Amino acid sequence: MSAAGDDTGSTGGNTPEGDGTHGAEGAREADGTGASPDANVPEGTDVSLSATVPEESRAPEGTSASPDANVPEGTDVSLSATVPEGTRASSDASVPEGTGTTQGADSAEGTRGATKGRRSGGAVLRGAVAGQRGRVAAASVLGSGHQAGEALVPVIIGVVIDLAVATGSPRALALWLAVLGGAFVVLSFSYRFAARIAERGSEQAAHELRLRLTRRVLDPRGGAEHGRLPGALTNIASGDAERVGMAVGLLALGVASIAGLAVSAAALLRISVPLGLLVLLGTPPLLYLAHLVSRPLARRSEGEQERAAQASGTAADLVAGLRVLKGLGAETAASERYRTTSRASLFSALRASRAQAGHDGAVLALTGGFIAAVALAGAVLAMRGEVSIGGLVAAVGLAQFLHGPFRVLAFVNGVFAQARASSQRIAEVLESPWSVPDGSASLPPEPAGELRLDGVRYGSLHGVDARVESGSLVGVVAPDPRAAADLLACLARDADPEEGSVEVDGVDVAKLALEDLRRAVLVAEHDAALFETSLADNVAAAARGPIDRALDAATADEVAEALPDGRRTRLAERGRSLSGGQRQRVALARALAADPPVLVLHDPTTAVDTVTEARVAQRLAALRRGRTTVLVTTSPALLDTADTVLFLDGGTVAAQGSHEDLARTLKTYRETVFA
């Protein structure tokens, strides 16, 4: 047994790590806590979902999201980090209900607050533009200069023909060639800086949207994550924010194209009033028709992004753990889930691509016909002698130039159609209803840390009454994992009780400012994730002081000693470069380093061996002496250090006493703890 954490078994039965049993505590993981802590994703495992399409809404080249894209057998595509409440592995190895394997959660994402999202999606898009109005205005002015210069090139060439070539004047030829060169200098300069400013505005708008989404998701009042898989939120914060940012940057390009059309119309009016009127009167209906053509693209782009988010969420969900599937025997069901999601995402991507192709083709046909009409009208006027040869050359050149602005407007129109769909999805996240409202009451800078539960009814809890005195260490044993999860939700105030109250130092947490509550009470979940930074930075993330004692209490100092660079060793994503037991010990050290007045730990040692667990139990009790600590666990080693143990059975506190007394007198307690 390695001191650094060859963590092999758990209190319930010392089974080897990797056989998927883990005794009683391993069973609890399969029942209620999600992926095993040691669920390492094999390096190089491809879990990306290629049906997530790029910005232009085209199916990815060589997409692997085909209907036959099966998950390789043995790859853990965990059924959900939250295996459903009270669900046991069934003999038919079906995916447990409630794990997010169906599309119901995704449907909830698409429908919950959809009407409100549609109303406010435009506000998100307008707000993104308004936030970059300075850059958009500057890029529009410079872009308009570029388009005006492009439009004037055929006009200047026509003047050269009429005033220099036709008259044979070298001086006039030199003069107008110099003017032509100046026009090229201006349009090149304008384009360069317009593109730079527009790109900066695009990236900044996307960045600010990502920040808004991050603040909303991390808001202590919660709610943004309900009905959405983590991968879906990632997709919204990346793909959708990027699309809206692109639209902001391209707005200047659209304005510049309109300016180019205006200059072209003015030049054509100078050459021939009928030609100018044809452009002026024909452009608005053409733009309106292009807008009508973009509506199917907007609808299909929204569906495409929703399916892409679902696919990303499913992929992230399915690789959350490597042990759960094998424990449930549900590899076949998980493969089918992946295949179904992949097929739906691919189908939506192809529909959006067809809509994009139809939009581009229709707009191209409209603009091509319009340009041909302008060129034909110019030719007829030249044949009648109503315009000069230079005028005809200028008119034909302008007709060819018009193709550019019209193509740009068609492209911008398509991007805005996609951006409207993305902004609606962003709005749905930003306007998600809060899980809990914020309060206004406050606590002193150093709360005493007394907890009281008075008639708490929530989920599987049916009138829980309990008091945890300040500075005490209390164990909570719950045979039903749902009861433990519901208790943790109430203590963390992820949800408010349906009846009753939870109090900290006599203040109802429902009335307490969330900032004060988070400062006073820390609920450390069983499956807490580590970050992609050094071990020391992970532990010190919320530390109030030096981390040495916390590392020692969690025996995470031994983990550091086994790493190549010690505490400075950079961990992989979610700590996957560590074993399950090592990850648990580092996560426990992080919670202990925070040193909150009230610390609630949920199964902090299920993946460590019994010898290490016993040392952790003794050191944890010593470190937390005088600070309120609640251990929601069935570990005998941890419970033996508790001042008192609450036995939560049938949704109420069925018994209370020392671990030794409860083990001696209660059969159900013994079965729960020593099974």
C-alpha positions as CSV (number, residue, x, y, z in Angstrom):
1,M,0.0,0.0,0.0
2,S,1.5,3.3,-1.1
3,A,1.5,6.1,1.4
4,A,0.8,8.5,-1.5
5,G,-2.5,7.0,-2.2
6,D,-2.8,3.6,-3.8
7,D,-6.2,3.8,-2.4
8,T,-7.7,0.4,-2.6
9,G,-11.0,0.0,-1.1
10,S,-13.3,1.6,1.4
11,T,-14.5,1.1,4.9
12,G,-17.2,-1.2,3.9
13,G,-15.1,-4.1,2.8
14,N,-11.6,-3.3,1.6
15,T,-12.2,-4.4,-1.9
16,P,-9.6,-3.6,-4.5
17,E,-10.0,-0.3,-6.4
18,G,-11.1,-1.2,-9.8
19,D,-13.4,-4.1,-9.2
20,G,-16.4,-1.7,-9.0
21,T,-17.6,-2.8,-5.6
22,H,-16.1,-0.6,-2.9
23,G,-18.2,-2.3,-0.3
24,A,-21.1,-0.4,1.2
25,E,-19.7,3.0,0.3
26,G,-19.1,2.0,-3.3
27,A,-22.8,0.9,-3.4
28,R,-23.8,4.3,-2.1
29,E,-21.8,5.9,-4.9
30,A,-23.7,3.9,-7.5
31,D,-26.9,4.7,-5.9
32,G,-26.7,8.4,-5.2
33,T,-23.5,10.3,-5.7
34,G,-22.6,9.8,-9.3
35,A,-19.3,8.9,-10.8
36,S,-16.7,7.2,-8.7
37,P,-14.0,9.6,-7.6
38,D,-11.4,7.4,-9.4
39,A,-13.2,7.6,-12.7
40,N,-10.2,8.5,-14.8
41,V,-10.9,9.2,-18.5
42,P,-8.2,7.3,-20.5
43,E,-5.8,9.7,-22.1
44,G,-6.6,10.1,-25.7
45,T,-10.2,8.9,-25.5
46,D,-12.1,10.8,-28.1
47,V,-15.2,12.1,-26.4
48,S,-15.9,15.1,-28.7
49,L,-19.1,15.2,-30.6
50,S,-18.3,16.2,-34.1
51,A,-21.9,16.9,-34.8
52,T,-21.3,20.3,-33.1
53,V,-21.1,22.4,-36.2
54,P,-19.0,25.4,-36.9
55,E,-20.0,29.0,-37.0
56,E,-21.3,28.9,-40.6
57,S,-23.8,26.2,-39.6
58,R,-22.3,23.8,-42.0
59,A,-22.0,20.1,-41.2
60,P,-18.4,19.5,-40.1
61,E,-16.1,18.1,-42.7
62,G,-15.7,14.4,-42.1
63,T,-18.2,14.5,-39.3
64,S,-18.2,11.4,-37.1
65,A,-21.6,12.1,-35.6
66,S,-23.1,9.4,-37.8
67,P,-25.9,7.2,-36.6
68,D,-23.3,4.5,-36.1
69,A,-21.0,6.5,-34.0
70,N,-20.9,4.1,-31.1
71,V,-19.1,4.7,-27.8
72,P,-16.2,2.2,-27.7
73,E,-17.0,-0.6,-25.4
74,G,-15.4,-0.1,-22.1
75,T,-15.2,3.6,-22.4
76,D,-17.0,5.0,-19.5
77,V,-19.8,7.2,-20.7
78,S,-21.2,7.7,-17.3
79,L,-25.0,7.8,-17.3
80,S,-25.0,11.1,-15.5
81,A,-22.9,12.5,-12.7
82,T,-26.1,12.3,-10.7
83,V,-27.4,8.8,-10.7
84,P,-31.0,9.2,-9.8
85,E,-32.4,9.4,-6.4
86,G,-32.7,6.0,-4.9
87,T,-32.2,4.2,-8.1
88,R,-30.5,0.8,-8.0
89,A,-28.8,-1.0,-10.8
90,S,-31.5,-3.1,-12.5
91,S,-30.9,-6.5,-13.9
92,D,-31.7,-5.4,-17.4
93,A,-28.9,-2.9,-17.2
94,S,-31.1,-0.1,-18.4
95,V,-30.1,3.5,-17.9
96,P,-31.6,4.8,-14.7
97,E,-34.5,7.1,-15.0
98,G,-33.6,10.7,-14.3
99,T,-30.0,10.5,-15.3
100,G,-30.5,12.9,-18.2
101,T,-30.3,10.1,-20.7
102,T,-33.6,11.0,-22.4
103,Q,-34.2,14.2,-24.3
104,G,-36.6,15.4,-21.6
105,A,-34.0,17.6,-19.9
106,D,-33.1,19.0,-23.2
107,S,-36.7,19.7,-24.0
108,A,-37.0,21.4,-20.7
109,E,-34.1,23.6,-21.8
110,G,-35.8,24.4,-25.0
111,T,-39.2,25.1,-23.6
112,R,-38.6,26.5,-20.1
113,G,-38.9,30.2,-20.4
114,A,-38.8,29.9,-24.2
115,T,-41.4,32.6,-24.7
116,K,-39.5,35.0,-22.5
117,G,-36.3,34.0,-24.2
118,R,-37.7,34.9,-27.6
119,R,-38.9,38.3,-26.4
120,S,-35.5,39.1,-24.8
121,G,-33.3,37.5,-27.5
122,G,-33.4,40.7,-29.5
123,A,-32.5,42.6,-26.4
124,V,-29.4,40.5,-25.9
125,L,-28.4,41.1,-29.6
126,R,-29.1,44.8,-29.3
127,G,-27.2,45.0,-26.0
128,A,-24.2,43.3,-27.6
129,V,-24.2,45.9,-30.4
130,A,-24.7,48.8,-28.0
131,G,-21.7,47.6,-25.9
132,Q,-19.5,47.9,-29.0
133,R,-21.1,51.0,-30.5
134,G,-17.9,52.9,-30.6
135,R,-16.0,50.2,-32.5
136,V,-19.0,49.5,-34.7
137,A,-19.3,53.2,-35.6
138,A,-15.6,53.5,-36.3
139,A,-15.5,50.3,-38.4
140,S,-18.7,51.5,-40.2
141,V,-17.1,54.8,-41.2
142,L,-13.9,53.2,-42.3
143,G,-15.7,50.4,-44.1
144,S,-17.9,52.9,-45.9
145,G,-14.8,54.7,-47.1
146,H,-13.5,51.4,-48.5
147,Q,-16.8,50.7,-50.2
148,A,-17.1,54.2,-51.6
149,G,-13.6,53.9,-52.9
150,E,-14.5,50.6,-54.6
151,A,-17.6,52.2,-56.1
152,L,-15.7,55.2,-57.5
153,V,-13.1,53.0,-59.3
154,P,-15.3,52.3,-62.3
155,V,-16.5,55.9,-62.3
156,I,-13.0,57.2,-62.4
157,I,-12.1,54.8,-65.2
158,G,-15.1,56.1,-67.2
159,V,-13.9,59.7,-66.6
160,V,-10.5,58.7,-67.8
161,I,-12.0,57.3,-71.0
162,D,-14.2,60.4,-71.7
163,L,-11.7,63.2,-70.6
164,A,-8.3,61.7,-71.4
165,V,-8.4,58.8,-73.8
166,A,-11.1,60.2,-76.1
167,T,-9.4,63.6,-76.1
168,G,-5.9,62.3,-76.3
169,S,-4.7,64.6,-73.5
170,P,-1.6,63.2,-71.6
171,R,-2.0,65.8,-68.9
172,A,-5.6,64.7,-68.2
173,L,-4.6,61.1,-68.3
174,A,-1.9,61.6,-65.8
175,L,-4.2,63.6,-63.5
176,W,-7.0,61.0,-63.5
177,L,-4.6,58.1,-63.1
178,A,-3.2,59.9,-60.0
179,V,-6.8,60.3,-58.7
180,L,-7.4,56.5,-59.4
181,G,-4.2,55.7,-57.4
182,G,-5.3,57.9,-54.6
183,A,-8.7,56.1,-54.5
184,F,-6.9,52.7,-54.2
185,V,-4.7,54.1,-51.3
186,V,-7.8,55.3,-49.4
187,L,-9.8,52.2,-49.9
188,S,-6.9,49.9,-48.9
189,F,-6.2,51.9,-45.8
190,S,-9.9,52.0,-44.8
191,Y,-10.4,48.3,-45.3
192,R,-7.3,47.4,-43.2
193,F,-8.3,49.4,-40.2
194,A,-12.1,48.7,-40.5
195,A,-11.4,45.0,-40.5
196,R,-9.1,45.3,-37.4
197,I,-11.6,47.4,-35.4
198,A,-14.6,45.2,-36.4
199,E,-12.8,42.0,-35.4
200,R,-11.8,43.5,-32.1
201,G,-15.5,44.5,-31.5
202,S,-16.6,41.0,-32.5
203,E,-14.2,39.3,-30.0
204,Q,-15.0,41.8,-27.3
205,A,-18.7,41.3,-27.6
206,A,-18.4,37.5,-27.5
207,H,-16.1,37.9,-24.4
208,E,-18.5,40.1,-22.6
209,L,-21.4,37.7,-23.3
210,R,-19.3,34.8,-21.9
211,L,-18.6,36.8,-18.8
212,R,-22.4,37.5,-18.4
213,L,-23.2,33.9,-18.8
214,T,-20.4,32.9,-16.4
215,R,-21.7,35.3,-13.7
216,R,-25.2,34.0,-14.1
217,V,-24.2,30.4,-13.9
218,L,-22.0,31.1,-10.8
219,D,-24.5,33.3,-9.1
220,P,-25.2,31.9,-5.6
221,R,-28.9,32.1,-6.2
222,G,-28.5,29.4,-8.9
223,G,-31.1,28.2,-11.4
224,A,-29.2,28.6,-14.6
225,E,-28.1,24.9,-14.5
226,H,-31.6,23.5,-14.1
227,G,-32.7,21.3,-17.0
228,R,-29.3,21.8,-18.7
229,L,-26.3,19.5,-18.8
230,P,-22.9,21.2,-18.1
231,G,-21.9,20.6,-21.7
232,A,-25.0,22.4,-22.9
233,L,-24.0,25.5,-20.9
234,T,-20.5,25.3,-22.3
235,N,-21.9,25.2,-25.9
236,I,-24.0,28.3,-25.2
237,A,-21.1,30.2,-23.7
238,S,-18.8,29.3,-26.6
239,G,-20.7,28.7,-29.9
240,D,-23.7,30.9,-29.3
241,A,-21.7,33.8,-27.8
242,E,-19.3,33.5,-30.7
243,R,-22.1,33.8,-33.2
244,V,-23.6,36.9,-31.6
245,G,-20.1,38.4,-31.5
246,M,-19.6,37.6,-35.2
247,A,-22.9,39.4,-36.0
248,V,-21.7,42.5,-34.0
249,G,-18.5,42.6,-36.0
250,L,-20.2,42.1,-39.4
251,L,-22.8,44.8,-38.7
252,A,-20.1,47.4,-39.7
253,L,-19.6,45.4,-42.9
254,G,-23.3,45.6,-43.6
255,V,-23.4,49.3,-43.0
256,A,-20.4,49.8,-45.3
257,S,-22.1,47.7,-48.0
258,I,-25.2,49.9,-47.8
259,A,-22.9,53.0,-48.1
260,G,-21.4,51.4,-51.2
261,L,-24.8,50.9,-52.7
262,A,-25.7,54.5,-52.0
263,V,-22.5,55.8,-53.7
264,S,-23.2,53.5,-56.7
265,A,-26.8,54.8,-56.9
266,A,-25.5,58.5,-56.8
267,A,-22.9,57.8,-59.5
268,L,-25.5,56.1,-61.7
269,L,-27.8,59.1,-61.2
270,R,-25.0,61.3,-62.5
271,I,-24.5,59.1,-65.5
272,S,-28.2,58.4,-66.1
273,V,-31.3,59.2,-63.9
274,P,-33.1,56.0,-65.0
275,L,-30.2,53.9,-64.0
276,G,-29.9,55.6,-60.6
277,L,-33.6,55.3,-59.9
278,L,-33.5,51.6,-60.9
279,V,-30.8,51.0,-58.2
280,L,-32.4,53.2,-55.6
281,L,-35.9,51.8,-56.0
282,G,-34.9,48.2,-56.5
283,T,-32.6,47.8,-53.5
284,P,-35.1,48.1,-50.7
285,P,-37.5,45.3,-52.1
286,L,-34.4,43.2,-52.7
287,L,-33.2,43.5,-49.1
288,Y,-36.7,42.8,-47.8
289,L,-37.0,39.6,-49.9
290,A,-33.6,38.5,-48.6
291,H,-34.9,39.0,-45.0
292,L,-37.9,36.8,-45.8
293,V,-35.6,34.1,-47.2
294,S,-33.6,34.2,-44.0
295,R,-36.5,33.2,-41.7
296,P,-36.3,29.4,-42.3
297,L,-32.5,29.7,-41.7
298,A,-33.1,31.4,-38.3
299,R,-35.5,28.7,-37.2
300,R,-33.3,25.8,-38.3
301,S,-30.2,27.5,-36.8
302,E,-31.9,27.6,-33.4
303,G,-32.8,24.0,-33.6
304,E,-29.3,23.1,-34.7
305,Q,-27.7,25.0,-31.8
306,E,-30.1,23.3,-29.3
307,R,-29.2,19.9,-30.7
308,A,-25.5,20.8,-30.7
309,A,-25.8,21.8,-27.0
310,Q,-27.6,18.6,-26.2
311,A,-24.9,16.6,-28.0
312,S,-22.1,18.5,-26.1
313,G,-23.9,18.0,-22.8
314,T,-24.4,14.3,-23.5
315,A,-20.8,13.8,-24.4
316,A,-19.6,15.6,-21.3
317,D,-22.2,13.6,-19.2
318,L,-21.2,10.3,-20.6
319,V,-17.5,10.7,-19.8
320,A,-18.0,12.0,-16.3
321,G,-17.0,8.6,-14.8
322,L,-15.6,5.3,-15.9
323,R,-16.9,3.0,-13.1
324,V,-20.6,3.7,-13.0
325,L,-21.5,2.1,-16.3
326,K,-19.6,-1.1,-15.6
327,G,-21.3,-1.3,-12.1
328,L,-24.7,-0.9,-13.7
329,G,-23.9,-3.1,-16.7
330,A,-25.5,-0.4,-18.9
331,E,-22.9,0.0,-21.7
332,T,-25.4,-1.0,-24.4
333,A,-28.0,1.5,-23.2
334,A,-25.3,4.3,-23.0
335,S,-24.2,3.5,-26.6
336,E,-27.8,3.8,-27.8
337,R,-28.1,7.1,-26.0
338,Y,-25.0,8.4,-27.7
339,R,-26.2,7.1,-31.1
340,T,-29.6,8.7,-30.7
341,T,-28.2,12.1,-29.6
342,S,-25.6,12.0,-32.4
343,R,-28.1,11.2,-35.0
344,A,-30.4,14.0,-33.9
345,S,-27.5,16.5,-33.9
346,L,-26.4,15.4,-37.3
347,F,-29.9,15.7,-38.7
348,S,-30.3,19.2,-37.3
349,A,-27.0,20.2,-38.7
350,L,-27.9,18.9,-42.1
351,R,-31.2,20.7,-42.0
352,A,-29.5,24.0,-41.1
353,S,-26.9,23.4,-43.9
354,R,-29.7,22.9,-46.4
355,A,-31.4,26.1,-45.2
356,Q,-28.1,28.0,-45.5
357,A,-27.6,26.7,-49.0
358,G,-31.2,27.6,-50.0
359,H,-30.8,31.0,-48.5
360,D,-27.5,31.7,-50.2
361,G,-28.8,30.4,-53.6
362,A,-32.0,32.4,-53.4
363,V,-30.3,35.6,-52.5
364,L,-27.6,35.1,-55.1
365,A,-30.4,34.5,-57.7
366,L,-32.2,37.7,-56.7
367,T,-29.1,39.9,-56.7
368,G,-27.8,38.3,-59.9
369,G,-31.0,39.1,-61.7
370,F,-31.0,42.7,-60.3
371,I,-27.4,43.3,-61.5
372,A,-28.2,41.9,-64.9
373,A,-31.2,44.2,-65.2
374,V,-28.9,47.2,-64.3
375,A,-26.3,46.2,-66.9
376,L,-29.0,45.6,-69.6
377,A,-30.6,49.0,-68.9
378,G,-27.1,50.7,-69.2
379,A,-26.5,48.9,-72.5
380,V,-29.9,50.0,-73.9
381,L,-29.2,53.6,-72.9
382,A,-25.7,53.5,-74.5
383,M,-27.2,52.2,-77.8
384,R,-29.6,55.1,-77.8
385,G,-26.7,57.5,-77.3
386,E,-28.1,58.7,-73.9
387,V,-24.8,57.9,-72.2
388,S,-21.2,58.2,-73.4
389,I,-18.7,55.4,-73.9
390,G,-17.1,56.3,-70.6
391,G,-20.5,56.4,-68.9
392,L,-21.3,52.9,-70.3
393,V,-18.0,51.6,-69.0
394,A,-18.7,53.2,-65.6
395,A,-22.3,51.8,-65.6
396,V,-21.1,48.3,-66.4
397,G,-18.4,48.5,-63.8
398,L,-20.8,49.7,-61.2
399,A,-23.2,46.9,-62.1
400,Q,-20.4,44.4,-61.5
401,F,-19.4,46.2,-58.3
402,L,-23.0,45.9,-57.0
403,H,-22.5,42.1,-56.8
404,G,-20.1,42.6,-53.9
405,P,-22.3,44.6,-51.6
406,F,-25.3,42.4,-52.3
407,R,-23.3,39.3,-51.5
408,V,-22.0,40.9,-48.3
409,L,-25.5,41.9,-47.3
410,A,-26.8,38.4,-48.0
411,F,-24.0,36.9,-45.8
412,V,-24.6,39.4,-43.0
413,N,-28.3,38.7,-43.2
414,G,-27.6,35.0,-42.8
415,V,-25.3,35.6,-39.9
416,F,-27.8,37.8,-38.1
417,A,-30.5,35.1,-38.6
418,Q,-28.2,32.6,-36.8
419,A,-27.3,35.3,-34.2
420,R,-30.9,35.9,-33.4
421,A,-31.4,32.2,-32.6
422,S,-28.2,32.2,-30.5
423,S,-29.2,35.3,-28.6
424,Q,-32.5,33.7,-27.7
425,R,-30.7,30.8,-26.2
426,I,-28.4,33.1,-24.3
427,A,-31.3,35.0,-23.0
428,E,-33.0,31.8,-21.7
429,V,-29.9,31.2,-19.5
430,L,-29.5,34.8,-18.4
431,E,-33.2,35.0,-17.5
432,S,-33.5,31.6,-15.8
433,P,-35.5,31.9,-12.6
434,W,-33.5,31.8,-9.4
435,S,-33.4,28.6,-7.4
436,V,-33.5,30.6,-4.2
437,P,-34.0,34.3,-3.6
438,D,-31.3,36.4,-1.8
439,G,-31.9,37.5,1.7
440,S,-31.0,40.7,3.6
441,A,-30.1,39.5,7.1
442,S,-26.5,39.3,8.0
443,L,-24.2,37.4,10.4
444,P,-21.3,38.7,12.5
445,P,-17.8,38.6,10.9
446,E,-17.1,35.4,12.9
447,P,-20.3,33.4,13.3
448,A,-20.5,30.9,16.2
449,G,-21.6,28.2,13.8
450,E,-24.7,26.8,15.5
451,L,-27.1,24.9,13.2
452,R,-30.8,24.2,13.8
453,L,-33.3,22.4,11.6
454,D,-36.8,22.9,12.6
455,G,-39.5,20.7,11.0
456,V,-37.7,20.6,7.7
457,R,-39.8,19.1,4.9
458,Y,-38.1,18.8,1.5
459,G,-38.1,16.0,-1.0
460,S,-37.6,12.8,1.1
461,L,-37.3,14.7,4.4
462,H,-40.5,14.7,6.4
463,G,-40.1,16.9,9.4
464,V,-36.4,16.8,10.4
465,D,-35.7,18.4,13.8
466,A,-32.1,18.7,14.8
467,R,-29.6,20.9,16.5
468,V,-25.9,21.0,15.9
469,E,-24.2,23.0,18.7
470,S,-21.4,25.4,18.0
471,G,-18.0,23.8,17.8
472,S,-19.3,20.2,17.7
473,L,-18.6,17.4,15.3
474,V,-21.8,15.6,14.3
475,G,-22.3,12.6,12.0
476,V,-25.3,12.0,9.9
477,V,-26.2,8.6,8.6
478,A,-28.9,8.2,6.0
479,P,-29.7,4.8,4.6
480,D,-31.5,6.5,1.7
481,P,-29.1,8.5,-0.5
482,R,-32.0,10.8,-1.4
483,A,-32.3,11.9,2.2
484,A,-28.6,12.7,2.3
485,A,-28.9,14.7,-1.0
486,D,-31.9,16.6,0.2
487,L,-30.3,17.4,3.5
488,L,-27.2,18.8,1.8
489,A,-29.4,20.8,-0.6
490,C,-31.1,22.5,2.3
491,L,-27.9,23.1,4.3
492,A,-26.2,24.6,1.2
493,R,-29.4,26.5,0.3
494,D,-29.4,25.1,-3.1
495,A,-33.1,24.8,-2.4
496,D,-35.4,26.1,0.3
497,P,-37.5,23.7,2.5
498,E,-41.1,23.3,1.6
499,E,-41.9,23.6,5.3
500,G,-39.8,24.4,8.3
501,S,-36.5,26.2,8.5
502,V,-32.7,25.9,8.6
503,E,-31.1,28.4,10.9
504,V,-27.5,29.5,11.4
505,D,-26.9,31.2,14.8
506,G,-30.6,31.7,15.1
507,V,-31.1,33.3,11.7
508,D,-33.2,31.6,9.1
509,V,-31.0,30.9,6.1
510,A,-33.9,31.9,3.8
511,K,-33.6,35.4,5.2
512,L,-29.8,35.5,5.2
513,A,-27.8,37.2,2.6
514,L,-26.3,34.5,0.4
515,E,-22.9,36.1,0.6
516,D,-23.0,35.7,4.4
517,L,-24.3,32.2,4.2
518,R,-21.6,31.1,1.8
519,R,-19.0,32.6,4.2
520,A,-20.4,30.8,7.2
521,V,-21.4,27.4,5.7
522,L,-19.4,25.3,3.3
523,V,-21.0,22.2,1.9
524,A,-18.2,20.0,0.3
525,E,-19.9,17.6,-2.1
526,H,-18.7,14.1,-2.5
527,D,-17.8,14.5,-6.2
528,A,-16.1,17.9,-5.9
529,A,-14.0,18.6,-9.0
530,L,-10.4,19.8,-9.1
531,F,-9.1,22.4,-11.4
532,E,-6.4,22.3,-14.1
533,T,-3.8,24.0,-12.1
534,S,-1.2,23.0,-9.5
535,L,-2.1,20.9,-6.4
536,A,-1.2,23.8,-4.1
537,D,-3.4,26.2,-6.1
538,N,-6.3,23.8,-5.9
539,V,-6.0,23.6,-2.1
540,A,-5.4,27.3,-1.6
541,A,-8.4,28.3,-3.8
542,A,-10.5,29.4,-0.8
543,A,-7.9,29.1,1.9
544,R,-7.9,31.6,4.8
545,G,-4.2,31.0,5.6
546,P,-1.4,28.5,5.1
547,I,-2.5,25.2,3.7
548,D,0.0,23.0,5.5
549,R,-2.3,21.8,8.3
550,A,-5.1,21.1,5.8
551,L,-2.8,19.1,3.6
552,D,-1.6,17.1,6.6
553,A,-5.1,16.5,8.0
554,A,-6.3,15.1,4.6
555,T,-3.0,13.2,4.1
556,A,-2.8,15.2,0.9
557,D,0.8,16.0,1.7
558,E,1.6,12.4,0.9
559,V,-0.1,12.8,-2.4
560,A,2.1,15.8,-3.1
561,E,5.2,13.9,-2.2
562,A,4.4,11.2,-4.8
563,L,4.1,13.8,-7.6
564,P,7.0,14.8,-9.8
565,D,7.0,18.5,-8.8
566,G,5.4,18.1,-5.4
567,R,2.8,20.7,-4.6
568,R,3.6,22.6,-7.8
569,T,2.6,19.7,-10.0
570,R,-0.1,20.7,-12.5
571,L,-3.1,18.5,-12.3
572,A,-5.1,17.4,-15.4
573,E,-8.7,18.5,-16.0
574,R,-10.9,17.6,-13.0
575,G,-7.8,16.1,-11.4
576,R,-7.9,13.1,-13.7
577,S,-4.1,12.7,-13.4
578,L,-4.6,11.5,-9.9
579,S,-6.2,8.3,-8.6
580,G,-9.7,8.5,-7.1
581,G,-8.4,8.4,-3.5
582,Q,-5.8,11.1,-4.3
583,R,-8.5,13.4,-5.8
584,Q,-10.7,12.9,-2.7
585,R,-7.8,13.8,-0.3
586,V,-6.9,16.9,-2.3
587,A,-10.6,18.0,-2.4
588,L,-10.9,17.4,1.4
589,A,-7.7,19.4,2.0
590,R,-9.3,22.3,0.0
591,A,-12.4,22.2,2.1
592,L,-10.4,22.1,5.3
593,A,-8.1,25.0,4.2
594,A,-11.2,27.2,3.7
595,D,-11.8,26.9,7.5
596,P,-15.4,27.9,7.5
597,P,-17.4,28.3,10.8
598,V,-19.6,25.4,9.6
599,L,-18.2,22.7,7.4
600,V,-20.4,20.0,5.9
601,L,-18.6,17.0,4.3
602,H,-20.4,14.4,2.2
603,D,-18.6,11.0,2.1
604,P,-15.1,12.5,2.0
605,T,-13.2,9.2,2.2
606,T,-15.1,6.6,0.1
607,A,-12.1,6.0,-2.2
608,V,-9.3,5.8,0.3
609,D,-8.0,2.7,2.0
610,T,-9.1,1.9,5.6
611,V,-5.7,2.8,7.2
612,T,-5.6,6.2,5.5
613,E,-9.2,6.7,6.3
614,A,-8.5,6.2,10.0
615,R,-5.7,8.7,10.0
616,V,-7.8,11.2,8.1
617,A,-10.6,10.8,10.6
618,Q,-8.4,11.5,13.6
619,R,-6.6,14.4,12.0
620,L,-9.8,15.9,10.7
621,A,-11.4,15.9,14.2
622,A,-8.3,17.5,15.7
623,L,-8.1,20.2,13.0
624,R,-11.8,21.1,13.3
625,R,-11.9,21.1,17.1
626,G,-13.9,24.1,18.2
627,R,-15.4,24.6,14.7
628,T,-18.8,23.1,13.7
629,T,-18.5,20.1,11.4
630,V,-21.1,17.9,10.0
631,L,-20.1,14.5,8.4
632,V,-22.8,13.0,6.2
633,T,-21.3,9.6,5.8
634,T,-21.6,5.9,6.7
635,S,-17.9,5.5,7.4
636,P,-17.4,3.9,10.8
637,A,-13.9,5.5,11.1
638,L,-15.4,9.0,10.7
639,L,-18.5,8.4,12.7
640,D,-16.4,7.1,15.6
641,T,-14.8,10.5,16.0
642,A,-18.2,12.3,16.1
643,D,-19.5,13.8,19.3
644,T,-23.0,12.6,18.3
645,V,-24.6,10.8,15.4
646,L,-28.0,11.5,13.9
647,F,-29.6,8.5,12.2
648,L,-31.9,9.8,9.4
649,D,-34.4,7.1,8.6
650,G,-37.8,7.5,7.0
651,G,-37.3,11.2,6.4
652,T,-36.9,12.0,10.1
653,V,-34.2,11.8,12.8
654,A,-35.0,8.3,14.0
655,A,-32.3,8.1,16.6
656,Q,-29.4,10.1,18.1
657,G,-26.4,9.1,20.1
658,S,-22.8,8.0,19.9
659,H,-21.7,5.8,17.0
660,E,-21.0,3.0,19.5
661,D,-24.4,3.2,21.1
662,L,-26.3,3.3,17.8
663,A,-24.3,0.4,16.4
664,R,-25.1,-1.7,19.5
665,T,-28.8,-0.9,19.7
666,L,-30.1,-0.4,16.2
667,K,-30.1,-3.1,13.6
668,T,-30.9,-0.8,10.7
669,Y,-28.0,1.4,11.7
670,R,-25.6,-1.5,11.8
671,E,-26.9,-2.7,8.4
672,T,-26.3,0.8,6.9
673,V,-22.8,1.4,8.3
674,F,-21.3,-2.1,8.3
675,A,-23.0,-3.6,5.2
